[in-house]
Amino acid sequence: MDQHGHHGTGTGLLVPGTWMTATLLGIAAHNILAKTIYAVPPDGVPLEQARAGAELMYYAGAPVEIALLFLVCRPWLLPRRGRESAHSPARPQTP
């Protein structure tokens, strides 16, 4: 397991960009579904109930989406501990 918690299994699912893409697509799909339910409720669901559920889905999903984005982006947002920055000059070695 590396420093980011990835198991080097060779699957494309562990690439950080893949997680970001999947998260963004999931958020977009969730919001589109909420808007679609609001505009065109499923058969047998009263308009008021569908709109209330769609609003709850849309607005209550926002804090979850923010938390997911933070977790996925955490390696880029937080400083790395115990590693030299690629931009910092190398320290001179003393004997």
N, C-alpha and C positions, 0 to 999 in steps of 0.2 A: 504494500500500500504506500502510495507516495504522500507528500505533504498536504495534498488537497483531499485526501481520503479516496483517491481513485485506485481501483484494483487494475493493474495493467493487463486486462483480459483480451485486449485487441478488439473489443466491440466498439462501434462508433458511438454508442450511447454515453460513453464516459468523457467525451470531448467537451470541454466547457462551453464552446460555441453551440454545441448541440443542445445542451441544457437551456441555454438562453433562448435559442430559437423555439424549442418546444414550449417553454414557459410563455413566451410572447404569443405564439400561436394559440395556446390554451386560453390565455387571457382574452385575446381577440374573439375566439369562438364563443367563450362564455358571455361576453358583452353582446355579440351579434345575436346569440340565442335569446338573451333577455329582451333585447329590442324587438326581435321577431315575435316573441310571445306577447309582448305589450301591444304590438300592432295587429297581429293576427292570432288570437287565442286558439288553442286546440279545440277540436269539436267537443261539445259537452261541457266546456268550462265557461261559466258566466264571465262576461267582459270585465266587470269590476274585480272579481277574484283573480283573473288572469293578469290584469294590470297591477294589482297590489303585489302579487307574487313576482311579477317581472321587475317591479321597482325594488322589491326586497333583494332579489337576485342581483340586480345591477349595482345598487348602492352598498349592500352589505358585502359584496364581493370585493370592493375596492380595498379595504384593509388587508384582506387575505392576499390580494394581488401585490400590494406593496410589500408585505412580508415575504412572499415568494421571490419577488425581484431582489429584495435585499439578500436573501439566502443564496440565490443563484449568483449574484454579483459580489458577494462577500469577498472572494479572493482578490478582486480588483479594488474594492472599496477600503479594505482595512490594510494597514501596513503589514508587511511580512516581518515576522520576528526571527532573529537569529541568522539573517542572510544579508549579505552586502547588496546594496543597490547596484544595478547595472550601470548607473550613471555616476556613482561615486568613484573618486580616484582610488587606485589601489594603495594600501598602506605599505610603507617601506618596511621590509623585514629586518629585524635586529637580531644579532646572534645571541 
